[in-house]
Amino acid sequence: MFKEFKNFIMTGNVIDLAVAVLLAGAMGLVVSGFVSDIMMPLVGHFSGGIDFADMKVVLDEAVVATDGTVTKPENAILYGKWINAIINLIIVGFVLFIIVKAYNKTKTPPAPAAPAGPTQEELLAQIRDLLKK
């Protein structure tokens, strides 16, 4: 039973899937860093210096004591971080689409199968028919 399980685990498809998951995770980190550190500052610059991560709707203001400490933090909807996540998703999806498209171009189509020749019985029938003539 262990041999069957080992053969199942070591098939090419499972290994390909594991490699794809690891590469996708690493690629996600790279693209996430690209979006947050390069793209979003550029978008913020061209949109008038707006940082999407700071955009929010404050539901309850923070309560600050007289000594400057926050006794109750603010309650806010941070929709700017959600906008960053959507932009990140679009860029990651586009990059993965380009990678898959390039990978599919590298695949060669399988060669067409050679036409099957006549079977032994068909050859014997042809010889028989020729000998009858």
N, C-alpha and C positions, 0 to 999 in steps of 0.2 A: 504494500500500500504506500509506503514511503517513497519508493521508486516512482510510482505513478504521480505522486504529488510533486516530487522533484522535477520530473519531466514536464509537468504542467507549468511549474514556476519558471523553468528555464527556457520556455519557448520564446521565440523572437518577439512576439507581440507584447508580452508582459514586460520584457526588458525595454522595448521601444517606448512603451507607455511610461515606465519609470523615468527614463531619460527625458521624455517630453515634459513630465510634471516638474522635474528638477530644473530644466531649462526655462520653463514658463515662470517658475518662482523667481529664478535669478533675473530673468528678463523683466519681470514685473517690478523688481526692486530698482533695476537700472532705469526703467522708464518712469517710475514714480519719482526717483531723484531728479531725472531730467525735467519732469513737469514742475515739481515744486521749486527747484533751484534755478531753472533756466527759463522755462516757458511762462510761468505765472508772473515773475517779475517783468518780463517783456509785455505780457498782456496788461498788467497793472500800469506800466509806463504809458502805453498807448491809450489806456482808458482814463487817464488823468490822475495817475498815482494811487488808484484804488487797489487795496490788497483784499482779495476775495476772502481770505481766511479770517479777516477782521469783521466781515459783514455779519450782523446779527440783529435780532429783534429782542429787545430787553422786555421781559414780562414783569420782573420784580427787580427794582434797583438794589444794589448792595447796601447794607447797613454798616456804616463805619463809626467806630467809637471815637471819643474825643482824643485818645492817644494815637489814632491813626490805624489801629488794627481793624480788620474786617470781622465784624461779629456775625454777619449773615451774608454769604456770597450772593451775587446776582443770579437770577434765573433768566436764561436767555435761550432763544432758538438760534443756533449757529448755522444758518443756511449758507454762509460763505464757504465753510468747509465742505458742505455737500456739493456746491458748485465746483470746487477743486476736485472732489472725487469723481464727478461726472466728466470733467475735462480729462482727468487721468484715465478713466475707463475708455474714453473715445480714443485717446492716443495709444494706449496699450492694445486695444482692439485693432487699430489701424496697423500698428507695427507687426502684430502677430499675423494679420491678414497678408501683409507684404511677405513675411517670412514663409508662410504656408504656400503662397502663390509661387515664390521662387523655388521652394522645395519641389513643388509639383512639376515645375518646368524641367527639373533635373532628372525626373523619372523617365526612363525610356519605355515606350509601350512594348508589351510582350510581342515577340516575333510570332507571325502567324504559323499555326501548326502545319506541318508538312501533310500533304494529302495522303490519306491512308491508301496503301496499295491493296491489291486484291488478296483475299484470304487464301489459305492453302486449298480449301475446298473449291473455291472459284477457279483457281489455277488448274486443279485436277479435272474440273468439269470442262474447262476449255480444251485441255489436252485430249480428253475423251472425245469431245465433239470433233476435234481436228482429225483424230484417228479414225472416226467413223466415216469420214469423207473419203 
